[in-house]
Amino acid sequence: MRILIIEDDIEAAAYLAKGLKEAGHHCEHAADGDQGYDMAAKSGYDVMIIDRMLPKRDGLSIIEQRRAEGDETPVLILSALGEVDDRVTGLRAGGDDYLTKPYAFTELLARIEVMARRRNPGEVETTYRVADLELDRLSHTVKRAGESILLQPREFRLLEYLMKNAGQVVTRTMLLENVWDYHFDPQTNVIDVHISRLRAKIDKGFDPALLQTVRGSGYSLREPD
């Protein structure tokens, strides 16, 4: 998904964007209310995450104006204001959901996935399966033959991308751009190392092996012919 984060706390925004990118989403950031409104008005996003208290223009006024202009993009409001009246005010201003700081990232991720799925039923796939291997994007879990497999965030993102493109050959360039956000080859063995670790976790002890190396091309996650 393409997500707009409007948050004046740079460290908080960077933490949020990092987690969302690791979950496979594309993020853009605005550091104040005016910039956030301009970005929201000019570009189409799947979800917007908006802090209430912003410099130049507060988050609720952004939401109210975008709603008045016909923008129906799902909005998750983030705020340190957590009283019932605060939440009600945010929802009445046009927010689709309200999450109080501090928050658990896994809960935030689940909430934005649900909002996007409600808006576009069937367009947001949350579970991938290849043979007896299953990845759940909402719960951030992986199982094979019913057995839970613990993956590090980058391993999870790598597997998610491979499963999303199951049966196809995924090149090193595709992995660098979509899993590591590199638009150049850093000339390291980072892909080989992560592929090796991932293969040891999802294929070792299971049959058949699903993660295939395609010589001279890249990798493919698929059931053997």
Buried (B, 14 or more C-beta within 10 A) or exposed (E): BBBBBBBBBEEBBBEBBEBBBBBBBBBBBBBBBBBBBEBBEEEEBBBBBBBBBBEEBBBBBBBBBBBEEEBEBBBBBBBEBEEEEBBEBBBEBBBBBBBBEEBEBEEBBBBBBBBBBEBEEEEBEBEBEBBBBBBEBBEBBBBBEEEEBEBEEBBBBBBBBBBBBBEBEBEBEBBBEBBBEBEEEEEEEBBEEBBEBBBEBBBEEBEEEBBBEEEEEBBBBBBEE
